[in-house]
Amino acid sequence: MSCEVPLRRRSSPGPACRFYMNMNGFLKRDESGKLLFTMGYETFILKTAHFKRSKSRPLWYTINHSPVFILGGIEDEKTILLSDTSFQDYSLVELSIDSCWVGSYYCPMLEFSATIHDAISTESTLFIRQNQLVYYFTGSWVRVLASECIKRLCPVFIHGNGSEYILALTTGKHEGYIHIGTITGTNCSINWATYITDEKILLLLVQVLSWDSALVYNLVSFNLETQNLEVLYVLPLFIPEAQGLDFLVLDGTEPYTTTSMVPKGLFFNTFNNMLYIWGNFILQSYNRIHFIYLADFPKESTIKYMVNSYQGDMAFVTEKDEIWYFLEGGYDVYQIIPSKGWSIYFNLQKMHQSSLFAEQEFLVSVFYEDGQLYQLIYLLESGNERLVKRVLPVAQLLLYNQNNPVTLQKHGSYRMPFFTNFCPFKVMRLRDLPKKQHFARQELYHAPPPLVSESLGFHNNKTLAVYQGLVYYLLWLHSNYDKPYADPVHDPTWRWWEQKTQYKDYYFYLSSNWLAAEGVYIDMSSYQKLYNISNDYGLPETVFLDKGNAFSFTIFLSSDDDTFKLNSNPVTGYQVEKKLAVAVAVADPDCLKASVKQEVLLNRKAVLYRITIKDRKVCYDQGLSGHNLKKTSMMVKVLGSSGKCFQTSYSGTSMQGHLMVPVLIGCPPGKRLAFDVTYTILHSRELNKHYFDCGRTNPEMPCFLFRDCVFHPFSRVHCPPVLAILSPLPSSLCVQPSAPTPSSPPLPSCSSLDKANFFLPSSPSHPTVFQPFFLIQDMVTGDSGSFLGSYLLKVVGGGHTIDTIRDYTEEEIYHYNSPLDKTNSLIWKTKVERTTLDKKFYIMSYQSPGIEWLCLENSPCHDITPQNIFAPEFFLKLLVSNRGVDTSTYCDYQLIFVLHMHGLPLSGKRSLFIVIVSISLLVGLVVFYILFLLLWPHIVRAWISLRWKINNIMASESYYTYATSNPAFSFQSHSGSEQSYKEGSKEETIVKKEVVA
């Protein structure tokens, strides 16, 4: 079985092959290895009393970021439900908090309870409220806002600018304060708050006591940047009269009932800019100033909380645990529990003996997961009480709720009953869909388990360990692929099998003959990244658009005979009258442009609508890949289809006629800038007619030569001074035209030059032109193309070795890179004339003529002393950024890479010093050699004479000593001495003759 592992965050665990890790520290192991919760103590017994007295409560978390879900609201228990699988399984945890609260004059304690209220989970921590105390979890529970009385925590469902937010509303002494920045009012109370992260605006539901002691509710906006407080809307005191209407636009002239309007909360959908105020009514607004009253919701019910799928639909839960459904973009509100459709569906499930239904059950919570509405239900059955999660099939319930009248139509000699279909179309299909993987920015890998050599084919602990290691290494390759130097092959798995593909047949031979290690076989070609998966059967869940990008699709609608009629027209002859109509709406028309082209297929009784959504290039500046994206959406609706069109298939019943796709404008995730070292080297070889790597090569970081010896027509040879003095000029370092021109004499070849007749050139050596190239690599689509935009190139650091690189200060960066520098510190220059507005830095592009290395006197790379026999080296830390200079993309690309240069020239003083020292050493050696040849014979004669005299002295002393002690032997000694003297004289004469010769 193969498993495609999507490397992306989701609000739910997803497929069964997903891996879980204890990233947030909610678990720990004791000495015996048992897993324990760090936030409290796990309770294994669920009691009926936990849910029988408790009403349903909202599930609050940061959408697509929270790794766990928590749910409080269990009466008189400081316990929560904790799940990291969207309540596929769960744990009941009793929290280790102090639960200590003493009422005071400033913070009166109305009622003490151990119940955990307002439980909110974010990506980084957990928040809970117990009584009027607020705690957050950071490995242990920490009390926050200790001097405040908190009456409510309000969630912020959408993260913004890489941060998550939570709002705390106070009561008591500081009634009217909100904590996310402090906002103060007089004689008021803040009942609810919501935060718009993209705009940095707080929307507040403020309760004010008027002069006649009536409660007045205001919608107030507070800008956190400008500190501007503005009253946007004053809610009516009473619910409007809208009997017989679906909705009512509130303009102040409408009649009202005698039922007071009691708002309970706010909700703002960042994707479609829709604001909802809910309580015993529902108000919606597109601009936060003008509101529409949804008349289908009864004023006798009061909404307790609401949930949104962010895909075009939402659900409301009332104080009586009724569930109402609303499709955004319309005005119809449907009650689904209790309802006729729910009664039919519930009884059908009981007939099928479903384990997810019971005669007595309690609603715990309602939430959306991957666009599907779910219930968390506690089933009360004798001996089998349990908490379950089940799907709430909204489309099927609405289908059961329909009252389709039956009509009798005559067919021949008899009549047949027909159910009236309220849907305006018969068939609706989507065609020419965009590639879901590409627009949703999903990175997928194919990682099948290894093949087992055993006859049964079952895996054991060893083979599973091998597979776990393979997946872990694949994830490591994925995370490690984001590096400054681009690989020759744009695929993270390329380096995995780069050196082993040649042995692929050998490994297959071993496995086929039962000789493979550990009894497994790994197919190298099966571990790969998937760039074009073919499951584009629907629109992407989310669409990412870069600057000027667009996506399109086609809607096919067919209907009955009476949909199209031919009417005579005196001008055009005939025209088609069609009843099918499609509306396309974008949440931000200043940012997105929608265009629709229709094509009528009269012979098929169908209409094609070609819909294109394009970015207008005005709503976003520049940002990092996948960060700070502009949230918006597009919606397509077939008029008259809301709640009336359904499609039933083997996978269930779904609604048709309404499409809503979130659109994120900005730099899509998975795009990066990389240094194209391969093409840079090829271009350098073509431009400079050669390329030389370092003596000690590094495949991960090739070297670039600072200066070269280059032949120019009609000029003499220019070579580096060090090479000219210390060694013959290698022929490979020079380039000469293949044939001399007729008007010029042939130039000497480098091989004909030797150190005897080589001279030091008086002009500076010719600099090599370095022209870097960069790639835009798309990690999702697999595209890798040249970066054609503009960019700034700066040297921001450097060092003699890779370990001694230091970052330069802002002042140093200016001196080393700016064309305005007057301190003789430039490291490089270029012939590009385009600069920034302040003239401080060059603006480069792929068409730039390249750069020339200078390393002037006051630069850090000037006059580098060689540390060994190799040429001087220096490591430059370069910054490439298109921020503020490139208008072709929303992406703020920033690349920092290290460039290894070698062959740096020495300064004139040091070169002269080396010449003088070299000549002095050479002359000294020659003089010493001549002197040695002249003085050596005299030294030899003096040495022989000295040695003979020493021998005579020693012999004389020995003779006198012996003569005194033994006179009889003196004559023999005298004869021996005389003979020795003769022999010594003879030897001296022979040595002198040899010296003369």
Phi, psi and omega in degrees: 000128178262157183222125176267117185262108178282127180267075179206157180276145176221164176278352180228160183294336176080215186292165185293345182270012179282149181255147180240141178224148180279071187283328188262005175075027179281346181236154174211166179248141175274188183297330180273359180090004180283140179282132179230151175279137178275346183266349181172208185239132182283132176252130187261359184247120173266127182255149178298326181296339179297331187238343184291319180274343186268137172276171178293154182223155184285151174259110187250129179197164176281121187300130175065015180228333185286125180283339179226159173248141175231147183219122178257214176082013177277120189302129173056027177226132176270056180237155177226157170267128182238132180212140173248014179233030182054040176066024163295324167218169188201170174224142175262113188243126173272122188283144179265070176243161188286329181058032182257124180209127178242122180292155181215178180294322181280338182221078184295138179266104181287317182202130178269135179210147177275358184297139176271120179252160169049058178276124184230131177248134174241183181291329189255337184200179178239146177233140174220159173233129174235121189058246178241023180251145181240133178234151170226155189255125175224054188092335171208163181281128182239131178278135182234156184054053187295333182265010183243152173259111185260121180264341181197143167256134179246130182279156168242106191287330185253128176284161180211137177056035178077009182236159175243154187226158174212144184244139179237126179257136186257165175217184180074230183302319184253041176301132182096005176262150174228138184256106166182047207098140185262127178240129185245137173230169179245134177054043181217167178220136178266114183271334180202154178214145173223147187243126176265103190293322183293328183259352183056048181235135173263130172254125187239139171261105189252131177259124183237140176269115183282180183293334179260022177066021176267147179276123179243133181251130181241143169265117187242139177248134177231122179270118183289337181275314182267352183058034181264128180251128186219134175275115184273322187202139174255118184290146175297154179285332184233160180285134182295156175270115183221041182294131180083002180248153173278324180208167181215125176280125183273113177234007178095351181254000184280153176284159183231154174275184178264004179274127181292144176272117183243094179286143180245331184192176180235154170212132179237124177268110184295333186283327180240008176060028179267130178250133179238134170246125187230152178185245169268030180196174174223122173245139175231150183215144177268337185231007178070008180238313180257133187238153177240131178268125179271110191278347182289337181277127185285144181286347179283343179259152179234127181285133178266318175200168180221155179228149183230140179272346186058023174230021173109358179221161183208164181225146178244139175243126184269177179296334179267014180064029168283150180240124179244148185239140182221134179258116184295147185093353178236197183226004183265130177246128186245134173271122183250336174219120352280154179195171177297317179297320179294321179297317178295314182295318181297316180293324177296321179292324177292325177294326177278001180056047179291139180281356182263004183229147178214162180295325179237122182211157182235134178281124179264313179196165176229135181204163177258144174216117181054042178078001181252137180274130182237152171248141168254112192238138171259115183270130181253094176235146183297116178081000181214054177281133185201163177254126184231157174244128183220153180283140172256101186284089185298315182298320181291323178293319178294325177296318178292335182283341185292142174250092182271113178293149182257131176239150179257121179244139184279126175234100182072236183264005181221167181248145181236141177283139178229136175274136180286127179261118182278351181287133183288347180232162180262317180226139175227124179227155175253134181230167176050048185285147174290157180293117187298317182297320184289315183281332176276354176057058179252128176261121185237144176234148174257115185225080180284155176290156180293156178280136182266134183280346181293154184296324180283337178078013180274146178275153175237186183297325180291315181292325177293324176294323176297316180296319178298320177294322178296315180295319179297317180293325176297317177295325178293318176298321179297314182286331183275355184285342181281083182229159187291326181270127181282138175286155177299331178245127184277076179197124181299334182277357183296317181289341181296312185251016185303316184263004186241352183297333180290342179259012184300315180294328179293316179295324177293323177296317179298316180293322181293335181253023175059035182245005184289145178295139181060007177070028180229157176230130181250119178276111185298319185290345182277341178270102186208164176269138183261122181252339184220081177275147189253058174238038182278066180264000180205177178287153178297151177296325178215142180244131176254130181236127171274183186298122178076002181285162182211159171220155184215160176201170183236137175252127177254122180235131174232154185214192184278183186297322187280006180286325184243132178227142177263120179247138178287142180223127184295341183265306185263355181089288178223148172220156185266127173259115184243146178265341179284131179219138180241132177249133177242125181232139175244142184292328180233089181295342175285342183256324184240145177245126179250133177228141183231129175240128182252151176220119182270124176257087189294323182289340179254001181055047185220164178226136174254132176241115178266112186251130179233131177244124185228142177285139183270359175069025184232348190259011183207145179268263176213146180206167178290160184298118177080008184242148173053046182279147176283122183266126177208190183197166172231146182227135176240130183222130172275120186299134179084009184258352186297119179071012184235345185245127183222155176229125181251129179221186181295336180270359178124190180256136179228157179274149179232161177096359181219124179230133177223124182234120173295140180236130178247118183261132180147203179277114183296149176294150178090011177247138183212160177257133182224151178281117181277080185291329181295310181287329177298319178293316179298319180291323178295322178294322179287322183285316184260001177069014178189167172210132181234125176271175180289164176296322175254100188282150175228109183301332181281342183214083179295157181265158174231133183283133181291311179220154182231167172266113187235134173277133171243141179303139177062031178217164180276176184283135175248119182227157177298141182301321183296317179295327183292332185263318192272338186207160173297155181281116179294142181294334182287346181271357183237148178236126182236143176304146184297330180213139179289151177286155183297334184268003182226147177289157179294143179276147178292146178278158181294331182290341180275355180266135175229174186290345181287321183247012182276138182242158179279121181292147181273337180267156181295157180289154184283126182281145176277138177276123179255117180238102181282150176234148184230154181244146166258111183256128178258112184285349181265309183273344183084001179288144178213102183232165182295143175281116186256006181270186179265156182203162172257137177241125181225145170271114185249000179188170179181168179184163180289331177228169181294334182273346183253016178292132176235153178277137180275156176283169179299322179293317179295319178300321178296314183292325185278343187235341189275137175290348178272000183294135179242010184260012180058047184238006184297139174266329183210166175211168179211163178269006178294135180264345181279129179227174175291170184299327179272006177065016186277327186223154177284148172253115185261167173204176181292344178267002180294149182286003180098180182236155177242130179283135181247305184053062181293179194303320184263012177272156182290342181264010180277136173055061178277126180279128178298138179262351180205200183285348181277163180295158180299143181235157176205143180251121179254133175262112186253142175246126176241124183215139176257013182296120175081357182237352184241126181251012183269350185208159172276350187283131173265088181280135175219121183234128175241121180219162182256129178251124182264114179251145176222169182073033179290140181283156175272162178288165180298319180296315181292324177296316177297321178298318179296321178297312181298315180295320180296314179296318180298318179295319181295313179297319179299319179295319179295314179299317179298323180292318179296314179299323179296317179294324181285322187268347185298316179299317178296323179294324180292316180297317181297321181293319179294318179297317180296318180295323180293320179294321179295321179295320178299315181298316181295320180293320180297315179297322180293325181293311181296324180293321181287323180295325181289321183278336185211085183299329183294338182263004186290324181294317179296324180291321180296319179296320179294324181291320180295321178293321178296324179295320180295317180296321179295321179294323179293318179295322180294322179295321179294319180295319180296321178296320179294322179294317180296317179300000000 
